[in-house]
Amino acid sequence: MTQRKNFFNPVVASAADPWVLKHTDGYYYFMCTRGGCLELTQSASLTGLAEGRKKTIWTPEQGGRYSSNLWAPEIHYLDSKWYIYYTANDGGGDDSRRVCVLENTEADPLEGEWVWKSALDTPVPGLDGSVLIMHDQLYFLYAGYGHFPDYGSAIYIMRMTNPWTLEGEQTLLTAPTLDWEKQGGMAINEGPVILKRNGRVFLVYSASTTWSEDYALGMLTMDEKADPMLQSSWTKSMEPVFRKSVENSVYATGHNSFTKSPDDTEDWIVFHALPAVGVETKFRATRIQKFDWHPDGTPDFGIPFGDEQALEAPSGE
């Protein structure tokens, strides 16, 4: 039996809002917030994300409506084409912030041309766009600001007619009403991401401010046969499902994605965190760790491991 190597977190320094997609070509595609451009990394391994093949695939024209604050990019493979969803604005406030969509028809997303498709016309300004496919229907998830007296952003869902077009009304799925969702000076639910398993759909989201040590992950759960457009289909966990570890010096754990080991036998969570209380958000770094499942079929994310803890590399590396 081949002995698996060890690795240490973080795997990518200064990399917030990490998104990892494991594609059928065997590569991992990694994106994170760079601010002024979109950078795509292709890596043969999860632990090697920092050393992967990189390419700046989108730099907006300066001064445009969506030319500033490019945040939280996600790459998805839909209908045999590549799509990137990212947040941008005009350099002003939240009111101009929208989720934008790019498309690439090449087999290798680091080749060919990324084409602008749209800025999604959401009912309220927002950020952190992601997608859900259920019952052959495509849905859009995002964190919308709205005009609420007691919180900053909530998570909504809408139907899509194609990967760059919304239709119909939106449904509010979760708002930050619990104390642990209101840390750092604002009440926030953001960064929705989907995990499907055991006949259920889990919507994992980030809560509180990203600069707070108490930035944490919450979760909604739905039966896979239910209608995701109905708020009543979803059950909200009353406590965080993943949060800081003071003992391990890992804080502000959030804005995650999910992926599999190279041999598809293990589930891994990818997230950003800070190394100490009060550290600037530019030091958010990308971390990865394996997670398991509770006997009731819900995910068990455990606690974040510290920088000094040697972790076994993903199975198949």
N, C-alpha and C positions, 0 to 999 in steps of 0.2 A: 504494500500500500504506500502510495506516494505521500510524503509528509507535506502538509499545506504550509505555506509561508505565513508569517505574521505581518501586520501593518499597524500603523498608529494614525489616529485622527489628529488634526483635520487632514483630509486628502487634498483639498484645494484651499489655499490661503486667500483671504479677501475676495470671497465669492459668495454673495448673498442670493437668496431666492433660487436655490439650485433645482434644476429640472433634468432628469435622466430618463431617456427612452432606450430600451433594449430592442433593437430591430431584428428582423429575420435574417439579415446579413451577418449577424453575429457581433456587430459593433454596438457600443453604447454611444448615444448622442447626448451631449451635455451642454446646457446653457445656464447662464446666471446673469444677474443684473450688472451691466457695464456702464450704464448711464447715457453715454453719447452714441452708442452703436450696438449692434447685435453680433455676438461672436458665437460660433458653433464649433464644438470640439467633437472629434470622432476618436474613440478609444477602444482598444481591444479588451480592456479590463476596467473594473470599477475602481480598484486601488490606484490605477494609472491615469485617472482623469486629468490630472495636472500636466502630464507629459504627452497627451494625445495630439492628434493632428488638428490644428486650429485654423480657422478662417473667419475673417470679418465679413459677414454676408449681407449686412445692411447698415448703411450710414445715411441718415436722412438729410435732405437739403436744409440748410440752416434757415431759420426764420419762419419755417412753415408751421402749420397748425399742429402737426404731430412730430416736431423736430427735437423735443427736449424730454428729459427724464424718462428714457426708455428703461422700463422696469419689467422684471418678472417674465422673461420670455419662456414660452413652452413650445417645443416642437412635437407635432403629431403626424401620424401617417394615416390618412383618410382617403378612401376611394382610390387607392394606388397613387396618391400624390402626397407631397409633403406640405404641411402648413405650420406656420409659426404664429402664435398669438402673443402679443406683447402690449404693455401699457405705454402710452406716451401722452404728452400735452404740449402746449405752445410755450412753455417756460413760465406760465403764470400759476394760478391756483388750481384747486381741485376741480373747479367747474369745467375746465377745458380737457380734463383727463378722459381718455377713451381707450378701449382695447382695439388694436389694429391687427389686420390679418395679411400675411404674405403667403405666396404659393410657389412651389418648385415642382416641376414634373419629371426631373431627372431621377434615376435610380439612386444615385449618390447625392445626398443633399449638399455636399460641399462643392459639387459641380453644378453647371447650368446657371440659370438666372432666377433669382428670387423676385417675383412680381407682386406689386401692391394690388391687393384685392379690395379692401375696404377698411374703414373705421366703423366698427359695429355700432348701430344706432340704438343704444340702450336707452330705456326711459329716464335713467338718471346717470350722471357721470360715474365712472368707476374704474376699477383696476383688477388685475389678477384673473384674467380670463382663462377658462379651461373648458373641456368638452366631455360629455358623457354620451355613450351610445347604448341605447336600450330599445329592444323590440323594433330594430331596424330604423329607429328614429334618432336623430342627432339633437342633443340639447347643449345649450351654452350656460355655463356657470360663471358668475363673477361677483366681486365685492362692490356693491353700489353705495354711493355716499348718501344720496337723498337729503332730506331736510328734517332731521330728527332732533328733538329737543335734548335727548339724553344719550345719544351715541353717534359715532362717526361713520361706521360702515357696517353693512349687513350683507348676507349672501342671498343672491337671487338665482332663479333658473328661468330659461326661456327656450322655446322650440327654435330649431333652425331648418330652413329649407335647403340649405347647402352649407359647406364649412365657412362661408363668409357672409351669410344673410340670416337675419333674425326674423321671426314672425310671431304675431299674437302678443298677448299680455305676459308680464312676468309674474312669478310667484316668489314671495319672501319665504326662504327656508329656515334661516336662523338669524336672529339679532342678538347683540351682546347684552344680555339681561342679567347675567350672573356676575358675582363679584370678581372672579378670576379672569373674566373677559374685559375688565375695566381698569387694568393696571397700567401705570405709566402716564396717566393724565387724560386718556381718551378711552372710550368703549368701542372696541373694534372686533369684527369678524371679517377675515379676509383669507386669501390663498386657498380656495377650495380645490381639493384633489380627490379623485375617485379610486377606490379599492374594491374589487369584486371578489367574493369568495363564499363558499358554503351556503349558496342560495340567497345571499344578501348583498346589498350594495352599501358600502361605507363611504360617507362623505367626510373626509378629514379636513379640518380648517385650522387656521391660526387665529389666536385671540389675544387681546391687549395690544399695546404698542410694540413695534419691533425693536425699539430702543430700551424697552423695559426688561429687567432681568426675569420678569415673570411672563414674558411672551411664551405661549404654550399651545399645544394642539388639543382641539376639541373634536367631537365626532357625532355625526348623525347616522342612523342606521335605518335601512329600508329593505323590505322583502323584494326580491328580484322580479316578482310578478306584479308589484304595485305600480301605480302611476306616479312618476317622479315630480309631476307638476302639482300634485296635491301636497300641501304642507302636512296634512294629517298622515301621509304615507311614511313620514320620517319621525324617528324617535331620537331625541337629543340626550346625549350623556351629560349628567349634571356635574361631573368632575373632569378635569383634563385627562386625556389618555396618554400624554407625554409632556413632561415638564422639566425644568432645571434640576440639576444635581449640585447642591452646595458642596457636598463631600468630594465630588469629582471635578469641581471648578468648571462646570459647563452651564452657561446661562443663556436665556433668551432663545430657547430651542423652538424652532418653528419654520414656517414656509417650506414645506417638504414636498417630496415626490416619492414614488415607490418603483421598485424594479426587482429583477430576479438575478440570481447568480448565473454565471455563464452556462452552467449545465441545467438551469431551470429548477433545481431542487430546493433552493432557499429563497425566502423573501427578504428584501433589504429596504430599509428606509434611508432616504437621503434628505438631509436637513441642514440649516445653518444655525450657528450658535456663536456666542461671545465667550471669551475666556475669563471674564471677571465682571463684577458689578460696575456700572458706570462707564464702561469702555465705549468709545465711539463706534457707531454702526459700520464705519468703513472697515472695521476689523472682524465683521461677521465672516465666518469661514465655513466651508462645506465639509460635512461629516457624514459618514455612512456607518450603519451597523445592521446586523441581522436581527430580524424579529420573528416571534413565534405566534402561536394561536392558543387562546384559552379553550378549555373543554366545551364551552358554550358556542364556539365557532366565531368569536370576536377576536380581533387582533390584540396581541400582547406586545406592546412596544418596549416594555421594560424601562430602564433608566439610561440616560446618556453616559457612555463611558468616557473617562478622562483621557487627557493627552498622553499620560504615562502608561496607560493600559494597553498591552500588546493584544491585538485582536486577530483571530484566525481569518485569513483572506477568504473571499467568497469561493464556494465550491466550484471547481472547474478552472480556476485561475492557475 
